[in-house]
Amino acid sequence: MVSCRLVDLPEDDVTDAVPPIPDMMFAAGEEPVGVRVLTYQSSRAINHILNSLEEDEIQTLRKSPFGKIVDIAEKPGFSGRFTRYILSRQLKVEKKHEAWFRFAGKPIRFSLREFAIVTGLNCGEYPKSSVVRSKKNKNVKPYWPELFGKSEDLRVSTALKMLRRKTVTEKEVRIKLACLAIVSSVLLATNLKMKMIKEHAEAMVDLEEFYSFPWGRLAFEMLIGSIKQRDEVSLSQNTIAVKGFALALQLVMIEAVPDLTAVVLETCSSSESDSCDDDDDFTHKKTKKKTLSPGHAREIDKKTNVIVRSIIPEDPDRPLIPANLVWADEVLDVKVENLLKLIAQSHPFTAEMFKGGATKLDVERMRELGRAGGKQKRKTKTQTNTETVEDKRIAAIVLSMLKPEVERVEANVAKAVSMAEDTATKFASFDTTVMVSIQNLLNNFKDEVIRSVMQIHNSANAPTQPTQPDVDTTNHVQRKVDIVHPHPDPNDDIIAQVIGSLSQYSTPPRNASVCPVVDILVRFVRATCNMQQHSSLGRIPEFLDSRYVALLFKHFPKFSRSKTPDAYPFPKGLFELLRKDNPTGAAVTHYYFPFDLGNKQWVGVCFDCTAWKLTVLDCNISIRSDSQIATQLRPFAEMIPSLLKRTGRISNTTAYHGVVIERPKVVAQNTNPSHSALTSILLMQTHAIFGLESCRCITPTLLTEEAHRVAVMLYELHEKL
């Protein structure tokens, strides 16, 4: 007897195998070696602003939401070469507002949280009504003329000159100019000669309202967008320009790897361009700026014993509110979630854990494809520009003509689905009728054979025997018959075997949860999975339908009574399907089948041949308890070892452990019983191709769209199925 134990899988369950994590953008050793990253934010911009203010005004800024920006002036300046080195070590993630980098064999996150920590800025949600005044509101007097008079535009360098030369003396106005300069030339820099932005100036009417605006979120959004738009080809250029406060990325790396500041350089490189270099007032104040050493960073990156904090700690003086640091349009990246789990578990990372990445040859191939696509795009654009009003009118007419045709096709698809359901219903009725007819014939035949055999057996012996009770198999009542047993007849064993075989093949399956519609969906999933490449998890799946499960469970009572289970005479259909390999020639590693718990409440079941484990994909765990699930799946758990031995999948001498039954809690729940069949099919397909974590995505809201897609594909594949 095979022992079964039920194990709950919580969401943070960790197996021995490392789950998939993000791939590298560039393969190790294939990173591009460029010159530098250019930023529109000057390395001396903060110093220029502070040098234009009085000491008490600087202290006022320190107490404002821009206080940490003032402190950044004392830290190493921006290094374009170091930033280039870090950008080439990105990990490929699907997150829209998050970037990951590898350093010294360990991952480092750069998100809105990290940006808020190193800058100290307000990174909360945008207010419903913008602090920037609407240009269309003509009843409000513009604030720009009060600050800058009749000037239509004003460069940041000019505003700083006004502060430095005491052209503006009122303290509040001077603080407002300094804040505008920080926002324009430090946080939201898009060119080296930045001008004051009028919309920002209009928000200066109320300084407290200006302070409360989430400038940090706006600055991070510009910076992360500039980083995310860079692919392998653009990152391979000699020089890269990044918009926004690029220094924040360097500050996060310093917090994550403190050893980076052990060696700093003094430089006044021309690469660190200033937005006010043409201002003579600053010429005599320029001194050498301390920056990080790219060479020292490369040396640290090669070491394995470097302290690296993948998630930098929060500043205790500036506590954050996690609920304010979210994005409504952020996407779920399973690989990033796996990475976060490993970090939370203090998993030891190594450089060998990070796989993939483009080589120089791959980048060159991408560049050639991009050029070919660019030519085609320009050609298409030229043709589009020549489009006339007449062309648009014709296009509208064609679309109106096609609309009825599209509706007709959709109606045909719906009709085909309805016909398929009707056919399945008729098939089920026909199947039942045939089974009843055959059952009656077999019962009559069995009774006739039993009577004939008993008559022959009685007539072959003398009538000098005691009276014994016998059972009439026709009406199931006892009667007295005369049977003599002078000597054992050698034909008794043969007769018993014949009768036993007839009983075996004439007994209908009990509780056979056979559902033709579900079986059609199983064949659909099998066909679609075979058309795709191997699973990224290395799984070779095979899908069993409900008829196979019913046949298997039918033989369990006799199998459980067998003294030698491994020698039990299974029907050929049971082990032939397990014996065959995948169409690709590879041995099957996972078997999937739908299972009816009762009342048409379906679940998907996966048997892992390598881990000796049954995984129950249940979209409504409230219907059955864990012990009930284990009891219902006991026939499969006890019979599968003997079946696999019969097929040659495992050796007859192999000692196997008890099959473990798991019911993961990460599966999305759907309490609608009518949805359980399709949901279980989609769960099996998702689990086979993408793994367990992706099963949380099969939600009730997704079911309608998936049902429509399955219906269309069934219509297209109906001949193959």
N, C-alpha and C positions, 0 to 999 in steps of 0.2 A: 504494500500500500504506500502510495506517495504522500508525504506530508505536505500540507499547505499552510502557509502563514500569510496573514494580511498585513501589509505595511502601508501606512499613509505617507504620501509624499507632500510635505509642506512646500510652499512656494520658494523657500530659500534652501531647499534640499540640494546638497552638493555630492556628486558622485566622484569616484576615483578619477575618472577621465576629466580632463580640463575641457570645459565647454568652448564652443567656437568664439573667438574674440576678433576684433577688427583687423583686417589685413593692412600691411604697410602700403603707402602710396608709391614708394620707390623701394626696390629690393636692396638688401643690405650690401653695401659696397658699390651700388649703382646710383647713389644720390648725385644730383647735378652739382657741379662746382662752379658757381657763378661769382660775380663780383660783389654785389651787395643788394640790400633792399633799401629803396629810397622812400622816405616818408615826407609827407607835406607838412608834418609838424616839426618845427625846428627844434634841434637839441637844446638850444639856448632860449627858446620862446618863454619858458616860465621865468628864467632869470631876468630876461628883458622886462617882463611885466613887474617883477618884484623890485628891480632896480629903479623903476619909474615911480615908486611909491615911498611914502614916509614910513618910519618904523611903526607908528601907531596904526597906520592903514594896513600894513602887513599883518599886524596882530588881529585886526578886525577880520581880515580874510581867513586867518587861521581858525577863528571861531565860527566861520560860516561853513556851509556844506562843501566848499572848495578848499577846506583846511588841509586835507591830505595832499592836494595838488601842490600846495606850497612846500610841504615836506619833501616831495619828490625832487625838488630842485637840488637837494643835497645828495641825492643818490647818483650812481654812475649814469651817464647820459646814454642816449640811444646809439646802439652799434648796428649799422646796417649789415655788416658781415655776419655777426652772431645771429641776427634775426633770419638771415638767409639760410644759415646752417640749421636753425630750428624748423623753418618751414619745409625744408626738404625731408624732414623726419616726421611728417604727418602720418596719421593713421586714417584710413578711409572709413568714414562713418556716414550714416544716413541722416543724422541730426542736422536740423537747419541752423540752430543757434548754439552750436557746440563744436569745439575742435579738440582733438587729442593728438599728443605728440609722444614719441618714445625717446628716452634719454637714459643712458647707462643701463639699457635693457629693461626699463620700467616705464609704464604709461604715466602721462601727466595731462590733467584736464584743464581746458581753458573755456570757461562758460561765463554767463552773466554773474554768477556767484563770485568767481575768482576776480572778475573785473571790478565788482563792487568792493571786494576786500582790499585790493591794491590801490584803488583810487579814492575810496571813501565816499563816492558820489551816491546820490539817490538813484537807485535802479528799479524803483517800483513801477506799478502799472501807469500807463498814460491816463491823464484825467479825461473825463468824458467831454468836457469843453476845453479846448486848447487855450493855453495861456497867451498864445499869439493872437493878437487882434485880427479880426477879419478885415480885409481890404475893402470889402463891400459896405461896411458900416461907416457911412459918411458923416453920421451925427457925432462920432467920437473924434475929438481933436487929435491929430497925429502927435506922437511924442518925439519923433525923430528931430524935428526942427528945434525943440527945446534943448536937445543934447548937442546937435551939430549944426544948427543954423540952417543956412540955405544950401549946404552941400548935399548933392544928390547921392554921393557915395563917399566912403571914407575908408582908407586902408588902415589896418591895425597899427602899422608902424607910425602913421600920422597921429593916431589917438594916443599912442604911448609917448610921442614927442610932446603932445599937449600936456600930458601928466608930468613929464620930466621937467619941462620948462615952466611949470606952474601957470600955464595958460588957463587951466581950470583949477579953482581953489576950493570950491565947496566940497566938503568931505564926502557927502552922500553921492554926489555926481562922480567924484573921482573913484569911489568904490564901484559904482555902476559901470564906468568905463573899463576898470580892471576886470570885472566879471565878464563883460562882453568880449574883451580881448582873450580871456581864458577859453570861453566857449568857441570863439571863431578860429583862433590860431593854434589852440592846443587840442581841444576835444574833437572838433568837427572840421579839421583842416582838410581842404581839398586841392589847394595849390599853395605855392610858396609866397605868393603876394596876396594874402587873404584880406578881404574887405569886411567891414562890419555888416552884419545882416540886419536889414530893416525890421523883419519880423521879430527878431530877438530884441531889438531896441524897443519895440512897442510893448514888449512884456516887462520892460523895466519901470513902468509907471508905479507898480507895487513891487518893491525889492523882495519882500517876503514871499510873494507869489512866484517871483522869478526863482528864488531859492528852492521852493517846494516842487518845481517841475523836475521830472526824472531825467536830467541831462545825462546821467550815466547810462541809462537804457538806450537813449538816442545815440550816444557816442559808441557804445558797444555794437549796436545794430549796424552802424556804418563800418566799423572795423571788421566784424565777423563776416559781413557781406563781401568786403574786399578780399578777405582771406579765402572764403568759400568759393568764389568765382574762379579761383586759380586751379587749373587742372595740371596734369603731368607735363603737358607741352609748355604752358605758360610759366610753370615753375622752373623749367629748364633754360629759360632765357638768362642772359648774363645779368641783366638789371631788372628788378621788379619794383613797381611803385605800389604802395599800400596807403589807402586813405584812412583818415581818422587817427586816433591816439594809439599808434603802433607801439609806443613805449610800454603800454600796459602788458603786452605779451612778454616782453623782457622782464618786467617786474614780477610777473607770475612765475617765470622760470627761476628767478633769483630766490623767491620764497620757497619754491619746490626743491631747489638744489642750492643750499647755502654756500657750498664750496666754490660756486662760480665767481664769487667776489674775492676769493683768495688772491687772485692776480688781476689787476686792473692796469689799463694803459692810459697814458696822457697823450691826447691827440687834438689837433685842430684841423682834422681832415676836411677837405673841401666837400666830401660827401655829406657832411653834416651841415647842409645849407641852412641859412637863417632867413626868415621872412623879412628881416629888416636890415639886411647886409648893406643896403644903399644908404643907410642912415649914418651920417658922420659922427653923431653923438656917441655911437657905440664902438667906434674904431679903437679908441684907447682903452676900452674896458675888456676887450676880448682876451681871454686867457685860455690856456690849455684845459681841455675838458677830459675828465676821467670817464673811460668807457670799459666795457668788458673785453677780455682777451679771447678772440675766437680760437687761437691756438690752445690756450688753457682749457677751453670748453671741449675741444676735440680730445684732449688727453683724458679729461674726466669721463667723457662719454665711453671711452674704451674700458674703463674700470668696472668692476662688478661689486665692489664694497663701498660704493658711494651712497650717502644718505639722500634718498629721493622720496619726497612726499607727493604721491600721486594726486591727492586732494589736499590743497593747502589749508591750514587751519584758519579759523575765523579770528578777526581782530577783536580781542575782548573789549577794547575801548569803543568799538563801533559795532554792536550786535546787529545781526541781520534777521529779517523776517522771511523765512523760506517761501512762504505763500506769495510774497511779492516778486519772487524771482523766477516766475514761470512764464511760458509762452503758450498762447492759445493754439497756435498752429504748429507746435512742435510734434514731431513724429516719433513713433516707438522704434527703437533700434535694439533688436534682441541681443546682438553682439556687444553693444555698449552696456546693456543690462548685465550680461555675463561678466563683463570687465569690472563693473561696480561691485558685483557680488564677491569676486575674487579679491578685490581691494579691501572690502569690508571684513573678509576672512583672513586678512594678512597673508595672502598667498604669496610665496616667493616667486617673483617674476624673473625670467631670464631672457636674453636676447633671442634665444632659439624658439621661444614661444610665439614670436611675431613672424608670420609667414607672408607669402605673396609679394606683391610689389612689381612695378614696371622696371625693365632694364633699359639701357640706353638704346638698344635696338628696338624695343617696344615703343619708346618715345619717338624715335625717328619714323617709325611706321605710322604712329598717330599723327605726326606732323604732316606726312604725305597725304593721309586721308583727309586731314583738315584743309589742306590746300585744294584738293580736288572738290571737297564739299563747298569751299568758299567760292570757287569758280562757278559751280552750279548754282549757288545761292545768288551770286551777282547776276547771273544770266536770268534766273527766275525773277529777281527784283526788277531788272530792266523791262522784262515782259509785263510785269504787273503795273509798272508806271505808265505803260502805254494803253492800259485798259480804259475804255471809253464808257460813257454813260449807256450807250447801246449795249455794250457787253454785259454790264450789270443788269440791264433790263432782261436780256436773254437768259442770264443765269437765274434770275428770279422766276422766269417762266418755266425753265427746266426743273427747278426745285419744286414748283407747284405741281408739275406733271409727275414727278417722281414720288411725291408724298402718298398718293393713293396706292402706288405700287408697293411702297414700303409697308403701308398698312395692310395690304393684301398678304404680303409675305408673313407679317406677324400673325395675321389671322390664320394662315395655313399652319404655322408652327403651333399655335394654340389648338387647332383642330387635330393636328398630328399627336399632340400630347394627350388630348382627350381620347383619341382612338387607341393610343397605346394603353391607357388606363382601362378602357373597356375590354381590350384584348386580354389584358392581364387578368381581369375579373372573370372573363369567359374561360380562360385557360385554367384558373383555379377551380372553377366549377367542373370543368371537364376532367381535370385531374382527380377531383374527389369522386366523380361518377365512375371513372375507370377503376380507381382503387377499391371502391365498394363492390363492383362487379367481380373483379379478380379475387377479392377476399371471399365472396360467397362461393365462387367456383373452387377455390383452394380448400375451404372448410368442408364442402361436400365431398371433394376428392379424398381428403384426409379421413373423414368418417367412413367412407366406403372402403378404403384400404385397411383401416383398423378392423372393421367388421369381417372383411375377407380373411385377414391374417388370423384373427381369433378363431374363426370357424375352422380353418385348416389346422390350426394348432390343437384345437379341441378334438377333432376327428382323428388325429394321429395317436391318441392315447386311449387306454381303456377307461371305462366310466367307473373306476373304483377309487374315488378320491374324496377328500373332505370338502366341505362347502366353505367357500371364501367369498368375501364381498368384492364386487367389481363396480367400476364406475362407467356408466353409459355416457360417452362423450357427446351424444346428440342432445339429451335432455338433462344431463348433469344430475341424475338420481341414482341411488345405489340399488342393486338387485343381487340376487343369489344366483351364482353360476357354478358349474362343476368343472374344476380344473385339476388335472393330475400332474404331479411333479416327480415321476419315478426317477428320471435321469435328466440332467441339464441338456437342453437342446443346443447344438452348436450354432443354429441359426438365430438364437435369441438375441445375440449382440447385434447381428446385422439388422434384424427387425427394429430393435431399439434405436439404432442409428438412423434408419430410414424415417421412423416416426419423429425423432427429434429434429431431423433436418426439415421435414415438412412443417413442423410447428414453428421452426425458426423463420422460415421464409414466408409463412402465411400470417405471422403476427404483424399487424400494422405498427408504425412508429408511434410511440406515446408522446403527446405534447410536441409534435414536430412543428417547430415554428418556421414553416416554409412560407415565404412571401415572395411571389414572382416579381413584384415591383422592386422590392429591395434587391433581389438577385440581378435585375436589369441594371440597377445603379452600381452594384458590385462589379458587374462586367464592364460598365462604363469606366469606373475608376481604374480597373485593371488595364483597360485599353489606353487610357490617357497616361497612366504611369509608364507603360511600356514604350509609349511614343517619346517620352522625355528621357533625358540622360540620367545617369545614376544619381541617387541622392547625394547631396553634399555631405551627409553624415556617413556615407559608406554603406547604406542599407540596400539590400536586394529584396524587395517585398514580393509576396504572393498573396492574392486575395481569395478567400474561400467564401462560397455563398451559403445561404441558409439551408439549402438542401444537404450540403455536406455536413453541416453541424447537426441537422436532424438525424442523419444516418449514423453519425458518430454517437450521439446520445441514445439512440435506439439500442445500440449494442452494449451499453454500459451495464445493465443489470446482469446479463450473462457473463460479461467480462469480469465484473466484481466477484462473481461466484467461482470463477475459474481458478484452479489450483496453480496453474502455470500461466500467468498473464502474458508472458512473452511468446507463448505458443498458441495463443488464442487465434482461431481462424477468422481473421478480419475479412470482410468483403473486399474484392479487388479494387473497387472504387475508392475505398478509404485511404489505402497507402499508395495507389498509383499517382494521385495528385500531389502527394508529399514527395514522391520520388523524383518527379521531373524538375529540371533546372529552369532558371529564368530564361526568356528568349535570347538574352545576350550570351548565354552559356555559363553564367556565374551561378554558384550555389546560392539558394535562397537562405537569407538570414532572419527574416521576420515574416510571420504568417498573420494575416489580418482576417477577421470575420465578424459579421454583425450578429448580435445575440439579443433575442427577445426575452426580457425579464418577466413578461406577462402583461396582459392588457395592452399589447402593442407599444410597450415602453422599451425602445431599442437602445442598445449601447454598442460601441465599437470595442473590439478586443484585439490586442496585439500580443503574439507570443514571440519573444526574443530567444532564438535558438542558442545564441552565444551566452547570454546572461541567465538563461533558464528562468524566464520571468514572464508573467502574464500582466499586461497593463490594460486596465479597464478605463476606456474613455467615456465617462458618464456625464451627460449634460444636465442631469437632474439627480444629484446625489441624495436628495431627501426621500426618494421613492423606496430605496432599499438600503439596509444597513450593510456594514462591511462584512459581517458574518453571513448574512443572507447571500451576498454576492459570492463569497467563497463557497458556500454550499451549492449554489446553482452552477458554478463553473468547475465543481469537483470532478465530474466525468471527464472533461477535457484534460484537467491537470493530471489525472491518474492514467489516462489512456495514451497521452502523447508520447511518453518515453518508449512504450512498447511499439507504437507506430513508427517512430523514428528509427528504432533498431531494425524493424522489419524492412524499412526502406534503405537501410545502410547509411543513414545520416550520422549515426553514432555507433560505436563498437558495441558488440554484445557483452563484452567484458567490462565496459565502462560503468563505474559506480556513479550514479547521478544523485544529486541532492533534491530535496523537495522543491517543487515549483513555487516560486514566490508570486503572490497575487497583489498587485498594487492598483490603487485607484487615486490618481493625482488630483489634487485640489485646484490646480491651475487652469483646468478646463473651464471655459466660459459656460455659465449656467443658463438653461432655457427650460422653464417649467411647463411649456405647452406640449402635451403628449403628442399631438399631431405633427410636431416638428422633429420628434426624436429620431425618426428613421433617416431623414435627409441629413440631420445634424450629425448622426453617428457615421454616416458615409463620408461627409466632409471632414470629420475629425480623423478618420482613418487615412484619408488621402493626405491631409496636412501633416499628420504625424509621420507618415512614410517618407515624405519628401523633405520636410523642413524641421521635424523634431517636435518634442513635447511643448517647448515654450511658445511656439507659434499657434498652438491650439487655443490659447486665450483669445485669439483674434476671431474665432468662429462664434460670433455673437448673434443674438436674435435679429438685430438690425441688419446684419449682413446676409441673413438667410434668404430674403426675397430676391435680392440681386443674384445670389448664387443659384437659386432655384431657376430663375429665368435663364441664366447661362447654361446650366445643366440641361434644361429643356431644349435649348437651341442645339447644343452639341449632340444630344441624344437623337434629335431629328436628323442631324448630319451623319451620325454614325450608326443609324438604326440597322443598316444592312450588315455591318460588321458585328453588331451585338446580337 
